[in-house]
Amino acid sequence: MHLLCATSCRNWSQLRQRYGPVEPVARGRGRAISFWSAMGVLTRLEHRWRCIRKIDQVQIEHPPVFILGHWRSGTTWLHELLSADSQLGYVSMWHALAPESIHVGWWIRYFFGWAVPHTRPMDNIALTMDAPFEEECAMAVLNDISYYHAFYFPRHARHHFDRAVMLEGLTDDERNAWRSEYVRFIKSVTKARQGKPLVLKNPANTARIAELAKLFPGARFVYIQRNPFDVYASMLRMRRRMVERVGLQCASMADIEQQILDQYNRVMQRYFDTRHLIPTEKLIELRYEDLERDPLGELRSIYETLQIGNFNAAEPVISHHLEARRNYQKNDHRLDDTVIARVREHWGWALDRLGYSREPLTT
């Protein structure tokens, strides 16, 4: 099973032409994508025939809540906690893996439910088809403007970051197509969630505030930050594991390390440069360390600040979820002196601006 198995034959062909070839070590994955892409043709045609018009007519009455923050900053955990509240909707793994089969492809859901791994490769968080997931995965299935393609085609990771995260180098047609595809997917999930306000977690959106503010007037934003030393160590593990598990090409670790250093600076700077576009009452910022220390207190602040629902009604189920995760063990990130010096050199400005010590707590 590969995350691209439900993509269209056209998208898969274009991806290989633009960013290929698939290297010998990953040909089994490439063949699996080709096979399941062809198997899903009729389902995708049924979706376009029966569902597209209805989806386009969906009105998003409750603006989404966007969880922002650099990758490995705690966005997944925050998404998981908020998604436990039945007052809110969210993108599930099923929605993200097969965005053109949400309303018609029951047999694809059955197959994916059997074939997906039980845990995420980078942090061992449990995976089920109903687990909260990020919509960037769905955008990779739908087109070539998605940061997930940096995992699949790591030789072109810089190119995918520029286009999909920073939205730079796009033609007007490409930008408009991305907007249309993104809004349609959000409408499709809104329809599947019976119109509930959606909580959307996608670290790439941290650099897209200007676009999101235009596409979703009234949207609310939760930004979460984490100690950059921990972010670096966790990012290195995540990028390595993702390339190992879903990559269609090999990647140089030296290139990956440099990309992490450069991309963090660009994403964080873009966030600081554009957060003023969000009305004060629509934005709350928190620290991962505070969420870890007092999750219920931080969540109550989110609910009250952004007015996203009744926290008293949500608290029991969130508390139950926290209890179930009580024994979860985080990855142990150990940093050597070389890495510490590298983070200080490249991200020292962020350590200072975010209020973290230049001496790492996790060593």
C-alpha positions, 0 to 999 in steps of 0.5 A: 500500500502506498499513499498514492494508490488512489491517485488518477492514472493521469496524475500518476503519469504526469508525476513520473514524467515530471519527477521520475524515474522511479528507482529500481529499489522502489519499483514495487511501490511504483507497480502498486500505484499503477495497479491500484490507480487503474483499479480505481478508474470506475470509482473516480468516474462515478465520483465525478458523475454523481458527486462533483456537482453536489460537492460544489454546491456545499456551503461552508457555514462554519469557517474551518479551524486551521492548526498551524505550526512547523512539522514536528511541533505538536500539530498532530497531537493537538489535531488528535485532541480537538478531533476527539470532540464530536462537535467538530469534524476533521479530515480522516485518513480515509478522506486523505488517502482516497479523496475521490472515493469518499462518497462512493468507494466503500470497497477502496476503504475496505482495502486500505483499512486492511493494507495501511500500517498500524502506526505512523513511521516517524513516531509510532502513533496509531493509525486507523482509517478514522484517525485524523490526518492532514489534507496535504496527503489528499492534495498529492493524490489529486494533483502535483502541488503538494509537499507530500511529493517531496517524500515521494520524489526526494530528488525534487524536494526543493522544487515541491517545497517552493511550489506547494508550501511557499506557493512560489513559481506557480502560473496563474492557472496552476495557482487557481487550479490548486485553490479550486482543488483545495476548496472542493476537497474541504467542501467534500469533507464538510459534506461527509461530516454533515456540515460540522466545523472542520479542524484542519491540521497541515503544517504547510498551511503555516506559510499559506496564511494569505491564501487561506484568509482569502479562501475561507473568510472568518477562519480561525487559527491555532499556532503551536510552536516547539523548541527548535532543537527538538523540531530539528531532531524529530524532522530528521527522523521523519524525513528519513523514515518517510523516504524509506517507507514511501519514497520512489527515489533515494535521497542524500541525507546531507541534502535532507539535512540542508533542506530542513535547515533552510525550510524551517527558516522560510516557513517560520519567517513567512508565518511571522510576516503574515500572521498580522493578516489574521484578526486578533480574535481569530488567532491563538498561539501556544507552546507544545511544552505548555500543551504537554504540561496542561493539555486541558487548560490549553484546550480550554483557552483555544475553545474560549478564545476562538469560540469553537464550541462548548468545552465543558461538553468536550472535556470528558471525551478529551480527558478519556483520550488523554488517559488512553494515551497516557503510556505513549512514549515519545521518541528519544532525540539525542543531539550531538555537539555538531548538530547543536552547533548547526541548529544554533548557527541556522536557527539561533534567531528563532530560538531567541524570537520564540523564547527558547534557550540556546542550550538544548533541554533534550540531549 
